[in-house]
Amino acid sequence: MKSNNTYIFLRHGETVKDPNIPAINWVLTDETQETLNKLATESTFDNIEVIYSSNEHKAIKSVEPFAKKLDLSIQQQDGLEEMHRGESYLSDEEFKALKQTKLEERDSNPDKGESSNDALKRFVVAMEEIDGRHENETILISSHGTILSLYFCHVAGDFSYIFEYWANIPFCGVGIIKDGEVIQHISV
């Protein structure tokens, strides 16, 4: 995607893990909500003109402080959601091992969810749809760690470090893509 828009990507905040409910319904921790409220006051976000989020609760809730500060609505966009995963709850170690396999073998699908390449294709289509609606605007996108790792490596044209990239993306991390180039990788 080569555009004249500036995209500021926000990884959703940390969630309360609950094996009894699907991960897409996990809620943000109280500490994360405080972090997001402070982050929304930073000057990086002063020029946001449009806000998009995946349709997952944690992504929507993560971007609400920005929408409130800027008096903007949150537009939900299909395709920005996290990589679709299998149904079973995994321990942290099992989850990390699964992510490593799926990120390093991007066509693999050991959990019967979505392969990394399929998720990336979906996300790219969503970004192209958003890009087609805007010209020369600054757009905030609230999304998820795995899909953002894939997208930033895709835009940078280098997947050689994908697992390490994913493992080091912080909750509430921010990255910037401007004119189709990575300006800032996702960090705090």
C-alpha positions, 0 to 999 in steps of 0.5 A, spaced: 500 500 500 502 506 497 498 512 500 499 519 503 496 517 509 499 517 516 497 511 520 498 510 527 497 503 530 496 502 537 496 495 540 490 494 545 492 494 552 493 488 557 487 484 558 485 479 564 486 472 561 480 468 563 480 461 560 472 460 561 471 465 556 474 466 549 480 471 548 476 476 544 471 477 550 477 478 555 477 485 558 482 490 559 486 491 566 485 497 570 492 498 570 492 498 562 486 503 562 490 508 566 496 507 561 491 508 555 488 515 559 495 518 560 497 515 553 491 519 549 494 526 552 501 525 548 502 530 543 503 524 538 495 523 537 493 531 537 493 530 529 488 524 529 483 525 524 479 518 524 479 512 528 478 505 526 478 499 531 477 492 530 471 489 532 474 486 538 472 489 545 479 490 548 481 494 541 475 498 542 476 499 549 483 501 548 482 507 543 476 510 547 480 515 551 483 517 544 476 518 541 474 522 547 479 526 547 479 528 540 471 528 540 471 523 534 467 516 533 470 509 533 469 506 526 469 498 527 473 495 520 472 488 519 479 485 517 483 488 523 481 483 528 487 478 531 489 472 527 483 467 528 485 462 533 483 455 535 478 454 541 482 451 546 485 455 552 493 454 552 498 456 557 503 461 556 508 456 554 504 453 549 501 459 546 508 462 545 510 455 542 504 455 537 505 463 535 513 461 534 510 456 529 505 460 526 509 466 525 515 462 522 511 457 518 506 462 515 502 457 512 502 453 517 495 452 521 496 447 527 491 450 531 485 449 526 485 457 526 487 462 521 494 461 518 499 467 518 499 468 511 491 468 511 491 473 517 495 478 513 492 478 507 485 479 510 489 485 514 492 488 508 485 488 504 482 492 510 487 497 510 486 498 503 479 499 504 481 504 509 486 507 505 481 508 499 476 512 504 482 517 506 487 522 503 492 525 506 489 524 513 492 522 520 488 515 522 489 511 528 488 504 528 487 500 534 488 492 533 492 486 536 499 484 537 500 478 532 497 481 526 500 488 527 507 484 527 505 481 521 503 487 518 509 491 520 514 486 517 510 486 511 510 493 510 518 493 512 519 487 507 522 483 512 520 477 516 526 474 518 525 477 525 518 476 526 517 471 532 522 476 536 518 482 533 511 479 536 515 477 542 517 484 544 511 488 542 508 491 548 501 492 550 499 499 548 505 500 544 505 505 538 507 504 531 507 509 525 507 508 517 507 514 513 506 514 505 507 506 505 513 506 509 515 504 517 517 510 520 516 507 527 516 500 529 511 498 535 514 500 541 512 504 548 
